[in-house]
Amino acid sequence: MKQLISLLIGSLLMMGISYDLSGQLDEMPCEVENTTWLSGEELTYKVYYNWQFIWIPAGEAKFKVTENEDSYDFLVTGETSSTYDGLFKVRDRYYSRVNKESGQPEYFVRMANQGKYVRYDSLSFDYENGIIHEWFGKTKETAEYFQFDMDHCTQDMVSILYHLRNYEQSNITPGSQLPINVFFDKEYYDLDIKVNDVFEERIKGIGKQEVIHLTPELVSGEVFTEGNEMDIYVSNDECKIPLLIESAVSVGSIKAVLVETKNTKHNPIK
């Protein structure tokens, strides 16, 4: 199943959310202060693929935070399980470094190995000159250099998760939408995340939790078909951790479930 792990990693990367919403926002705040995660925070998700009513354990995604003197390092890894490797082997690695004071990304690397699909994508954010320097190709050795003007408040695939988790929360209004701006693969992606409701939900393996139910805007293509929807359930607490993601895809459906946490301010797993 092409891009199965990457799809869910991408979803998780953008769905931790905590913000002040009294209506539609025109743009997301550029700078935020970290009040959400601790150095050493680790989140582990199990990934499942459903085909003809059978849920198949497909792999695992891990998120880790490391604190430095002036920055935070975020590392995300995704890989298929040994039983799934025979069908489609994935070994993905994402890294982002953000400025501790502003929360803005400084450097990003994505190394994707998904069957025959191999991708290297490296970004360097030059705020003084308003430029994104990108090295893009199949491998680091063969990557080509590109240069792009930097849009306002641009985030990378990893930094966006931690950026959104630190929005100040005073009110969440069902029906409101949060616009986000993410850059990777030589393109800007402007998407909206819709807030549906806040309620209690029982999640298998985690228990009953108060959650924020979100549905992001999806782009139809190889993975999604027109009309597909994705449901994201985020813990409505000081950590704002994605607990469960479910979505139909072109063939079957997929989900990712939080199964382990370390060094979190609040542990949603009972």
Backbone as CSV, one residue per row, in Angstrom:
resi,resn,N_x,N_y,N_z,CA_x,CA_y,CA_z,C_x,C_y,C_z
1,MET,0.857,-1.189,0.000,0.000,0.000,0.000,0.893,1.239,0.000
2,LYS,1.012,1.906,-1.156,1.944,3.017,-1.298,1.622,4.154,-0.338
3,GLN,2.650,4.656,0.351,2.592,5.820,1.222,1.687,5.628,2.432
4,LEU,1.391,4.373,2.809,0.515,4.131,3.959,1.079,4.757,5.223
5,ILE,2.327,4.447,5.563,2.923,4.992,6.768,3.084,6.504,6.648
6,SER,3.558,6.978,5.497,3.781,8.410,5.323,2.482,9.196,5.421
7,LEU,1.409,8.630,4.914,0.111,9.283,4.997,-0.272,9.528,6.441
8,LEU,-0.135,8.514,7.272,-0.520,8.650,8.668,0.459,9.523,9.436
9,ILE,1.746,9.435,9.102,2.709,10.335,9.723,2.349,11.775,9.370
10,GLY,2.042,12.016,8.109,1.667,13.358,7.693,0.441,13.861,8.428
11,SER,-0.513,12.978,8.654,-1.718,13.352,9.394,-1.378,13.704,10.829
12,LEU,-0.581,12.844,11.473,-0.201,13.088,12.854,0.628,14.364,12.967
13,LEU,1.436,14.639,11.955,2.300,15.798,12.001,1.518,17.103,12.024
14,MET,0.263,17.059,11.595,-0.468,18.310,11.484,-1.686,18.397,12.380
15,MET,-1.902,17.413,13.257,-3.172,17.391,13.937,-3.149,17.629,15.436
16,GLY,-1.998,17.792,16.075,-2.035,18.186,17.477,-2.423,19.643,17.513
17,ILE,-3.444,20.041,18.266,-3.953,21.389,18.108,-4.459,21.972,19.415
18,SER,-4.107,23.210,19.683,-4.576,23.931,20.858,-4.572,25.408,20.500
19,TYR,-5.721,26.040,20.464,-5.747,27.390,19.944,-6.948,28.181,20.440
20,ASP,-6.889,29.494,20.229,-7.974,30.401,20.577,-8.786,30.636,19.322
21,LEU,-9.988,30.085,19.267,-10.826,30.228,18.082,-12.175,30.817,18.458
22,SER,-12.400,32.066,18.137,-13.726,32.642,18.324,-14.397,32.790,16.977
23,GLY,-13.744,32.320,15.926,-14.285,32.409,14.575,-13.221,31.999,13.591
24,GLN,-13.409,32.341,12.314,-12.457,31.992,11.270,-11.172,32.807,11.426
25,LEU,-10.018,32.146,11.344,-8.732,32.838,11.393,-8.238,33.097,9.981
26,ASP,-7.620,34.254,9.767,-7.050,34.552,8.462,-5.697,33.889,8.284
27,GLU,-4.953,33.758,9.375,-3.649,33.118,9.319,-3.276,32.642,10.716
28,MET,-2.322,31.725,10.800,-1.913,31.215,12.090,-0.811,32.101,12.668
29,PRO,-0.731,32.206,13.995,0.331,33.006,14.618,1.708,32.494,14.211
30,CYS,2.650,33.426,14.000,3.995,33.023,13.591,4.809,32.484,14.762
31,GLU,4.731,33.183,15.888,5.556,32.805,17.026,4.695,32.318,18.181
32,VAL,5.103,31.220,18.803,4.387,30.668,19.942,5.400,30.247,21.006
33,GLU,4.963,30.254,22.242,5.806,29.810,23.350,5.416,28.399,23.746
34,ASN,6.402,27.544,23.971,6.105,26.159,24.326,5.575,26.055,25.751
35,THR,4.355,25.585,25.875,3.758,25.282,27.182,3.201,23.859,27.195
36,THR,3.522,23.085,26.162,2.831,21.818,25.924,3.686,20.583,26.146
37,TRP,4.880,20.543,25.593,5.693,19.330,25.660,6.932,19.541,26.528
38,LEU,7.510,18.428,26.941,8.739,18.417,27.718,9.860,17.806,26.882
39,SER,11.096,18.146,27.213,12.220,17.491,26.558,12.164,16.000,26.858
40,GLY,12.344,15.191,25.839,12.274,13.746,26.009,10.895,13.171,25.777
41,GLU,9.924,14.009,25.421,8.591,13.474,25.131,8.659,12.501,23.949
42,GLU,8.025,11.342,24.122,7.951,10.351,23.052,6.507,9.870,22.909
43,LEU,6.033,9.822,21.672,4.702,9.313,21.350,4.846,8.196,20.329
44,THR,4.193,7.061,20.598,4.260,5.909,19.691,2.853,5.551,19.227
45,TYR,2.702,5.367,17.908,1.419,5.030,17.303,1.521,3.715,16.541
46,LYS,0.492,2.888,16.671,0.356,1.701,15.846,-0.519,2.049,14.641
47,VAL,-0.105,1.571,13.487,-0.807,1.852,12.241,-1.490,0.584,11.739
48,TYR,-2.775,0.709,11.350,-3.547,-0.434,10.884,-4.170,-0.127,9.530
49,TYR,-4.270,-1.176,8.704,-4.930,-1.072,7.401,-6.091,-2.051,7.370
50,ASN,-7.258,-1.560,6.943,-8.458,-2.392,6.895,-8.811,-2.733,5.454
51,TRP,-8.975,-4.022,5.223,-9.387,-4.493,3.903,-10.407,-5.606,4.081
52,GLN,-11.624,-5.386,3.574,-12.706,-6.362,3.681,-12.954,-6.779,5.138
53,PHE,-13.110,-5.785,6.005,-13.466,-5.959,7.420,-12.343,-6.579,8.269
54,ILE,-11.132,-6.706,7.717,-10.013,-7.258,8.479,-9.003,-6.155,8.750
55,TRP,-8.706,-5.919,10.047,-7.707,-4.922,10.412,-6.334,-5.582,10.477
56,ILE,-5.412,-5.104,9.654,-4.071,-5.668,9.554,-3.070,-4.719,10.203
57,PRO,-2.327,-5.186,11.235,-1.260,-4.336,11.795,-0.210,-4.065,10.720
58,ALA,-0.034,-2.786,10.368,0.836,-2.457,9.246,2.176,-1.870,9.663
59,GLY,2.225,-1.177,10.807,3.497,-0.576,11.172,3.403,0.301,12.398
60,GLU,4.403,1.172,12.553,4.518,1.982,13.759,5.139,3.324,13.411
61,ALA,4.684,4.385,14.096,5.259,5.718,13.946,5.641,6.247,15.322
62,LYS,6.849,6.857,15.433,7.326,7.381,16.711,7.724,8.842,16.569
63,PHE,7.396,9.638,17.605,7.710,11.060,17.654,8.533,11.337,18.908
64,LYS,9.661,12.037,18.777,10.530,12.297,19.932,11.002,13.743,19.929
65,VAL,11.035,14.358,21.139,11.484,15.734,21.330,12.796,15.747,22.115
66,THR,13.778,16.531,21.638,15.023,16.753,22.367,15.251,18.252,22.501
67,GLU,15.525,18.702,23.717,15.737,20.130,23.958,17.226,20.461,23.947
68,ASN,17.599,21.516,23.203,18.961,22.036,23.178,18.970,23.423,23.823
69,GLU,20.133,24.078,23.831,20.234,25.383,24.476,19.342,26.426,23.807
70,ASP,19.346,26.454,22.466,18.592,27.477,21.739,17.529,26.911,20.810
71,SER,17.360,25.595,20.806,16.438,25.000,19.839,15.841,23.699,20.375
72,TYR,14.837,23.205,19.657,14.279,21.884,19.899,14.522,21.026,18.650
73,ASP,14.866,19.765,18.863,14.955,18.793,17.781,13.732,17.889,17.844
74,PHE,13.063,17.709,16.712,11.935,16.794,16.605,12.309,15.680,15.617
75,LEU,12.194,14.444,16.063,12.513,13.299,15.215,11.283,12.405,15.086
76,VAL,10.922,12.085,13.854,9.793,11.198,13.581,10.270,10.053,12.713
77,THR,9.978,8.829,13.130,10.331,7.658,12.330,9.082,6.824,12.072
78,GLY,9.021,6.225,10.917,7.900,5.349,10.575,8.398,4.135,9.833
79,GLU,7.895,2.966,10.224,8.296,1.754,9.522,7.180,0.721,9.564
80,THR,7.116,-0.074,8.513,6.159,-1.160,8.482,6.650,-2.304,9.355
81,SER,5.710,-3.130,9.820,6.064,-4.292,10.628,6.688,-5.367,9.738
82,SER,7.369,-6.316,10.362,8.045,-7.374,9.598,7.042,-8.193,8.783
83,THR,5.833,-8.374,9.312,4.826,-9.149,8.579,4.294,-8.388,7.376
84,TYR,4.366,-7.050,7.423,3.856,-6.227,6.325,4.941,-5.899,5.305
85,ASP,6.217,-6.070,5.711,7.327,-5.719,4.826,7.270,-6.440,3.489
86,GLY,6.771,-7.686,3.514,6.697,-8.452,2.280,5.744,-7.847,1.267
87,LEU,4.726,-7.140,1.756,3.761,-6.489,0.868,4.263,-5.127,0.421
88,PHE,4.760,-4.354,1.383,5.252,-3.014,1.059,6.117,-2.524,2.209
89,LYS,7.415,-2.443,2.007,8.356,-2.093,3.072,8.566,-0.583,3.133
90,VAL,8.440,-0.027,4.348,8.621,1.407,4.559,9.627,1.635,5.683
91,ARG,10.576,2.535,5.445,11.498,2.994,6.466,11.661,4.507,6.257
92,ASP,10.898,5.305,6.993,10.891,6.756,6.830,11.491,7.448,8.046
93,ARG,12.137,8.590,7.799,12.756,9.366,8.873,12.569,10.866,8.582
94,TYR,12.048,11.581,9.563,11.813,13.013,9.450,12.513,13.715,10.615
95,TYR,13.146,14.857,10.327,13.833,15.612,11.378,13.565,17.103,11.188
96,SER,13.282,17.789,12.284,13.082,19.234,12.234,13.763,19.889,13.430
97,ARG,14.416,21.025,13.173,14.975,21.830,14.257,14.264,23.176,14.245
98,VAL,13.735,23.579,15.414,13.032,24.855,15.499,13.691,25.751,16.544
99,ASN,13.585,27.055,16.339,14.115,28.014,17.286,13.296,27.976,18.564
100,LYS,13.956,27.880,19.705,13.254,27.731,20.979,12.437,28.973,21.322
101,GLU,12.927,30.140,20.966,12.245,31.383,21.332,11.023,31.646,20.465
102,SER,11.150,31.439,19.156,10.061,31.784,18.231,9.175,30.607,17.856
103,GLY,9.708,29.377,17.943,8.972,28.218,17.491,8.976,28.064,15.979
104,GLN,9.776,28.855,15.276,9.858,28.791,13.822,10.926,27.789,13.380
105,PRO,10.683,27.069,12.285,11.654,26.056,11.829,12.927,26.680,11.290
106,GLU,14.045,25.996,11.532,15.340,26.428,11.025,15.877,25.447,9.978
107,TYR,15.589,24.161,10.195,16.151,23.136,9.316,15.244,21.913,9.329
108,PHE,15.079,21.273,8.182,14.199,20.112,8.060,14.798,19.111,7.083
109,VAL,14.672,17.820,7.412,15.116,16.754,6.504,14.071,15.645,6.488
110,ARG,13.735,15.194,5.302,12.860,14.024,5.142,13.573,12.993,4.283
111,MET,13.702,11.776,4.811,14.281,10.664,4.062,13.235,9.558,3.992
112,ALA,12.611,9.431,2.838,11.522,8.473,2.656,12.003,7.274,1.850
113,ASN,11.741,6.098,2.388,12.034,4.844,1.687,10.776,3.980,1.742
114,GLN,10.025,3.977,0.651,8.720,3.319,0.599,8.666,2.431,-0.637
115,GLY,9.082,1.182,-0.470,9.122,0.298,-1.627,10.100,0.838,-2.657
116,LYS,9.613,1.087,-3.871,10.457,1.639,-4.927,10.539,3.161,-4.866
117,TYR,9.727,3.772,-4.022,9.720,5.223,-3.896,10.776,5.653,-2.877
118,VAL,11.750,6.450,-3.328,12.815,6.960,-2.462,12.866,8.476,-2.623
119,ARG,12.915,9.211,-1.491,12.919,10.664,-1.579,13.784,11.277,-0.483
120,TYR,14.605,12.270,-0.878,15.377,13.081,0.064,14.940,14.527,-0.109
121,ASP,14.560,15.176,0.990,14.087,16.555,0.941,14.659,17.296,2.140
122,SER,15.501,18.300,1.882,16.146,19.057,2.952,15.836,20.535,2.779
123,LEU,15.404,21.195,3.876,15.047,22.608,3.838,15.892,23.386,4.840
124,SER,16.369,24.555,4.425,17.048,25.487,5.313,16.306,26.817,5.223
125,PHE,15.849,27.341,6.368,15.020,28.543,6.391,15.890,29.772,6.676
126,ASP,15.982,30.648,5.682,16.804,31.857,5.766,15.877,33.044,6.016
127,TYR,15.675,33.398,7.300,14.720,34.451,7.647,15.262,35.844,7.314
128,GLU,16.566,36.021,7.374,17.147,37.329,7.073,16.860,37.759,5.640
129,ASN,16.896,36.791,4.719,16.678,37.097,3.304,15.317,36.638,2.790
130,GLY,14.511,36.008,3.673,13.183,35.565,3.267,13.214,34.468,2.220
131,ILE,14.135,33.509,2.385,14.334,32.467,1.365,14.322,31.088,2.016
132,ILE,13.773,30.116,1.312,13.899,28.704,1.686,14.875,28.058,0.717
133,HIS,15.949,27.487,1.248,16.906,26.742,0.441,16.514,25.268,0.522
134,GLU,16.346,24.637,-0.622,15.906,23.240,-0.633,16.830,22.384,-1.487
135,TRP,17.153,21.197,-0.941,17.879,20.173,-1.693,16.920,18.994,-1.845
136,PHE,16.607,18.679,-3.091,15.509,17.744,-3.369,15.944,16.710,-4.400
137,GLY,15.693,15.425,-4.089,16.021,14.366,-5.033,15.768,13.002,-4.429
138,LYS,16.314,11.986,-5.050,16.130,10.631,-4.532,17.034,10.355,-3.342
139,THR,18.255,10.880,-3.374,19.192,10.678,-2.273,19.888,12.001,-1.973
140,LYS,20.578,12.068,-0.836,21.316,13.273,-0.461,22.405,13.570,-1.481
141,GLU,23.043,12.510,-1.988,24.156,12.678,-2.925,23.696,13.195,-4.287
142,THR,22.474,12.868,-4.704,21.985,13.258,-6.032,20.976,14.399,-5.982
143,ALA,20.704,14.942,-4.783,19.699,15.998,-4.643,20.122,17.271,-5.382
144,GLU,19.150,17.938,-6.002,19.370,19.206,-6.693,18.977,20.370,-5.794
145,TYR,19.611,21.507,-6.016,19.346,22.694,-5.198,18.243,23.548,-5.824
146,PHE,17.318,24.036,-4.972,16.258,24.943,-5.393,16.149,26.069,-4.373
147,GLN,15.611,27.196,-4.822,15.443,28.348,-3.938,14.041,28.914,-4.103
148,PHE,13.371,29.205,-2.962,12.002,29.702,-2.995,11.851,30.889,-2.053
149,ASP,10.996,31.844,-2.439,10.646,32.923,-1.530,9.829,32.337,-0.387
150,MET,10.087,32.818,0.826,9.414,32.278,1.995,8.073,32.985,2.225
151,ASP,6.996,32.192,2.318,5.689,32.740,2.654,5.615,33.062,4.137
152,HIS,4.629,33.841,4.505,4.437,34.248,5.894,4.137,33.034,6.774
153,CYS,4.854,32.908,7.871,4.600,31.871,8.884,4.674,30.449,8.340
154,THR,5.616,30.177,7.472,5.743,28.843,6.894,6.291,27.852,7.915
155,GLN,5.730,26.641,7.913,6.207,25.556,8.769,6.597,24.361,7.898
156,ASP,7.405,23.454,8.459,7.689,22.211,7.753,6.741,21.116,8.248
157,MET,6.869,19.924,7.705,5.932,18.839,8.007,5.927,18.441,9.473
158,VAL,7.064,18.611,10.149,7.172,18.205,11.551,6.898,19.366,12.492
159,SER,7.481,20.524,12.207,7.332,21.658,13.119,5.873,22.091,13.259
160,ILE,5.065,21.860,12.235,3.667,22.293,12.286,2.907,21.618,13.425
161,LEU,3.214,20.360,13.704,2.531,19.651,14.799,2.766,20.353,16.126
162,TYR,4.031,20.606,16.424,4.371,21.180,17.718,3.983,22.655,17.790
163,HIS,3.992,23.325,16.654,3.549,24.714,16.584,2.068,24.822,16.941
164,LEU,1.257,23.978,16.356,-0.184,24.026,16.590,-0.543,23.647,18.017
165,ARG,0.214,22.741,18.581,-0.086,22.304,19.952,0.066,23.437,20.962
166,ASN,0.784,24.485,20.603,1.052,25.563,21.549,0.206,26.811,21.345
167,TYR,-0.797,26.749,20.485,-1.690,27.891,20.382,-2.433,28.076,21.695
168,GLU,-2.618,29.324,22.097,-3.351,29.597,23.324,-4.814,29.191,23.158
169,GLN,-5.318,28.478,24.116,-6.698,27.992,24.047,-7.581,28.713,25.056
170,SER,-8.582,29.394,24.582,-9.570,29.992,25.470,-10.982,29.636,25.040
171,ASN,-11.150,29.326,23.768,-12.485,28.985,23.276,-12.364,28.190,21.988
172,ILE,-13.143,27.129,21.881,-13.169,26.334,20.652,-14.594,26.345,20.126
173,THR,-14.773,26.835,18.925,-16.099,26.986,18.348,-16.327,25.967,17.249
174,PRO,-17.275,25.034,17.407,-17.574,24.084,16.332,-17.904,24.816,15.028
175,GLY,-17.324,24.322,13.947,-17.538,24.936,12.644,-16.441,25.899,12.240
176,SER,-15.596,26.288,13.199,-14.482,27.180,12.864,-13.411,26.412,12.094
177,GLN,-12.586,27.156,11.370,-11.522,26.534,10.594,-10.200,27.217,10.883
178,LEU,-9.144,26.406,10.919,-7.799,26.915,11.156,-6.957,26.713,9.900
179,PRO,-6.493,27.787,9.264,-5.638,27.648,8.085,-4.196,27.360,8.485
180,ILE,-3.514,26.495,7.764,-2.109,26.201,8.017,-1.329,26.288,6.715
181,ASN,-0.054,26.611,6.821,0.825,26.760,5.667,2.054,25.882,5.882
182,VAL,2.225,24.871,5.045,3.334,23.921,5.173,4.085,23.845,3.851
183,PHE,5.425,23.763,3.914,6.235,23.666,2.698,7.026,22.369,2.697
184,PHE,6.955,21.608,1.599,7.815,20.451,1.348,7.649,20.035,-0.103
185,ASP,8.578,19.240,-0.595,8.532,18.759,-1.989,8.366,19.899,-2.999
186,LYS,9.062,21.017,-2.749,9.090,22.169,-3.655,7.740,22.874,-3.790
187,GLU,6.856,22.700,-2.814,5.539,23.326,-2.903,5.037,23.811,-1.556
188,TYR,4.198,24.859,-1.594,3.443,25.293,-0.423,2.088,24.601,-0.423
189,TYR,1.656,24.209,0.767,0.342,23.596,0.925,-0.469,24.421,1.923
190,ASP,-1.535,25.060,1.431,-2.434,25.832,2.279,-3.692,25.011,2.499
191,LEU,-3.892,24.546,3.726,-5.011,23.669,4.048,-5.784,24.220,5.237
192,ASP,-7.015,23.767,5.379,-7.846,24.154,6.515,-8.181,22.940,7.366
193,ILE,-8.204,23.147,8.681,-8.627,22.117,9.621,-9.923,22.588,10.261
194,LYS,-10.965,21.786,10.171,-12.268,22.163,10.721,-12.450,21.580,12.120
195,VAL,-12.926,22.423,13.033,-13.272,21.980,14.381,-14.732,21.557,14.383
196,ASN,-14.991,20.291,14.690,-16.363,19.794,14.682,-17.033,19.930,16.044
197,ASP,-16.384,19.399,17.087,-17.012,19.418,18.400,-15.991,18.985,19.454
198,VAL,-16.365,19.160,20.717,-15.606,18.650,21.854,-16.536,17.751,22.655
199,PHE,-16.121,16.508,22.893,-16.999,15.567,23.582,-16.165,14.447,24.183
200,GLU,-16.817,13.561,24.938,-16.126,12.405,25.490,-16.240,11.234,24.520
201,GLU,-15.125,10.549,24.326,-15.064,9.419,23.401,-14.274,8.292,24.042
202,ARG,-14.771,7.072,23.912,-14.030,5.915,24.405,-13.160,5.375,23.269
203,ILE,-11.845,5.383,23.476,-10.902,4.937,22.468,-10.254,3.650,22.940
204,LYS,-10.302,2.631,22.100,-9.788,1.318,22.463,-8.321,1.394,22.867
205,GLY,-8.016,0.834,24.042,-6.655,0.820,24.543,-6.281,2.059,25.324
206,ILE,-7.097,3.105,25.244,-6.805,4.352,25.934,-7.849,4.649,27.004
207,GLY,-9.110,4.343,26.695,-10.181,4.609,27.640,-10.985,5.829,27.246
208,LYS,-11.832,6.289,28.151,-12.711,7.419,27.888,-11.933,8.721,28.042
209,GLN,-12.002,9.554,27.005,-11.252,10.800,26.997,-12.123,11.935,26.472
210,GLU,-11.888,13.138,26.973,-12.492,14.310,26.345,-11.611,14.680,25.158
211,VAL,-12.210,14.761,23.982,-11.441,14.946,22.760,-11.969,16.122,21.940
212,ILE,-11.085,16.661,21.116,-11.453,17.626,20.083,-11.532,16.840,18.780
213,HIS,-12.692,16.885,18.126,-12.879,16.158,16.874,-12.582,17.101,15.709
214,LEU,-11.586,16.739,14.902,-11.146,17.565,13.787,-11.277,16.821,12.470
215,THR,-11.528,17.566,11.401,-11.480,16.997,10.055,-10.656,17.939,9.178
216,PRO,-9.509,17.480,8.681,-8.682,18.328,7.828,-9.163,18.294,6.387
217,GLU,-8.789,19.323,5.659,-9.034,19.346,4.222,-8.103,18.338,3.560
218,LEU,-8.635,17.501,2.665,-7.839,16.487,1.981,-7.746,16.811,0.496
219,VAL,-6.639,16.404,-0.099,-6.424,16.599,-1.524,-6.554,15.254,-2.219
220,SER,-7.488,15.149,-3.181,-7.683,13.876,-3.876,-6.481,13.558,-4.753
221,GLY,-6.183,12.253,-4.880,-5.031,11.823,-5.663,-4.851,10.335,-5.537
222,GLU,-3.582,9.890,-5.396,-3.296,8.464,-5.331,-3.880,7.812,-4.089
223,VAL,-3.827,8.523,-2.952,-4.238,7.926,-1.689,-5.710,8.180,-1.411
224,PHE,-6.146,9.454,-1.540,-7.534,9.807,-1.277,-8.301,9.950,-2.581
225,THR,-9.585,9.610,-2.539,-10.480,9.888,-3.650,-11.411,11.007,-3.228
226,GLU,-12.027,11.658,-4.201,-12.913,12.774,-3.892,-14.046,12.322,-2.972
227,GLY,-14.268,13.067,-1.911,-15.314,12.712,-0.949,-14.789,12.002,0.280
228,ASN,-13.518,11.543,0.262,-12.932,10.917,1.453,-12.863,11.936,2.592
229,GLU,-13.009,11.442,3.818,-12.864,12.291,4.988,-11.920,11.635,5.978
230,MET,-11.261,12.459,6.775,-10.384,11.966,7.822,-10.878,12.505,9.158
231,ASP,-10.923,11.636,10.170,-11.340,12.028,11.508,-10.151,11.950,12.446
232,ILE,-9.878,13.041,13.150,-8.779,13.096,14.103,-9.337,13.443,15.471
233,TYR,-8.956,12.669,16.479,-9.421,12.895,17.841,-8.211,13.268,18.701
234,VAL,-8.205,14.523,19.185,-7.085,15.078,19.933,-7.482,15.245,21.394
235,SER,-6.592,14.898,22.315,-6.897,15.028,23.743,-7.114,16.496,24.103
236,ASN,-8.229,16.777,24.779,-8.551,18.139,25.177,-7.974,18.404,26.569
237,ASP,-6.639,18.461,26.623,-5.930,18.703,27.876,-4.712,19.570,27.580
238,GLU,-3.818,19.705,28.543,-2.678,20.593,28.357,-1.673,20.101,27.324
239,CYS,-1.735,18.834,26.937,-0.762,18.289,25.981,-1.237,18.346,24.538
240,LYS,-2.550,18.263,24.308,-3.134,18.254,22.966,-2.463,17.193,22.079
241,ILE,-2.602,15.942,22.492,-1.978,14.835,21.779,-3.003,14.145,20.884
242,PRO,-2.692,13.926,19.605,-3.582,13.126,18.756,-3.684,11.707,19.316
243,LEU,-4.915,11.240,19.581,-5.128,9.910,20.151,-5.497,8.881,19.094
244,LEU,-6.257,9.302,18.099,-6.769,8.375,17.089,-6.992,9.119,15.789
245,ILE,-6.577,8.510,14.676,-6.827,9.038,13.344,-7.450,7.931,12.507
246,GLU,-8.548,8.233,11.836,-9.235,7.261,10.990,-9.549,7.899,9.642
247,SER,-9.396,7.113,8.572,-9.711,7.643,7.254,-9.926,6.527,6.249
248,ALA,-10.855,6.773,5.332,-10.971,5.924,4.153,-9.913,6.374,3.153
249,VAL,-9.371,5.432,2.384,-8.425,5.745,1.326,-8.958,5.164,0.029
250,SER,-8.164,5.229,-1.022,-8.640,4.766,-2.324,-9.107,3.318,-2.277
251,VAL,-8.398,2.485,-1.515,-8.787,1.081,-1.328,-8.732,0.776,0.162
252,GLY,-9.878,0.510,0.788,-9.913,0.176,2.207,-9.911,1.406,3.087
253,SER,-9.408,1.257,4.307,-9.323,2.363,5.260,-8.115,2.145,6.164
254,ILE,-7.731,3.195,6.868,-6.556,3.142,7.710,-6.840,3.841,9.030
255,LYS,-6.042,3.518,10.051,-6.127,4.241,11.310,-4.792,4.153,12.026
256,ALA,-4.547,5.150,12.877,-3.372,5.166,13.744,-3.852,5.406,15.170
257,VAL,-3.355,4.624,16.110,-3.792,4.694,17.503,-2.590,4.924,18.402
258,LEU,-2.697,5.884,19.320,-1.639,6.116,20.290,-1.550,4.920,21.235
259,VAL,-0.357,4.343,21.375,-0.209,3.150,22.214,0.787,3.336,23.350
260,GLU,1.656,4.365,23.264,2.651,4.546,24.331,3.090,6.001,24.394
261,THR,3.293,6.509,25.615,3.830,7.848,25.809,4.953,7.804,26.842
262,LYS,5.912,8.735,26.696,6.982,8.898,27.683,7.230,10.389,27.891
263,ASN,7.478,10.775,29.131,7.851,12.142,29.474,6.858,13.185,28.967
264,THR,5.569,12.896,29.110,4.544,13.867,28.748,4.042,14.575,29.990
265,LYS,3.545,15.811,29.828,2.995,16.550,30.963,1.749,15.856,31.506
266,HIS,1.009,15.245,30.595,-0.194,14.511,30.988,-0.256,13.247,30.155
267,ASN,-0.498,12.108,30.789,-0.552,10.842,30.063,-2.002,10.446,29.819
268,PRO,-2.463,10.492,28.555,-3.859,10.169,28.266,-4.165,8.672,28.307
269,ILE,-3.126,7.837,28.313,-3.347,6.391,28.308,-3.548,5.910,29.741
270,LYS,-4.712,5.340,30.003,-5.040,4.885,31.361,-4.624,3.431,31.569
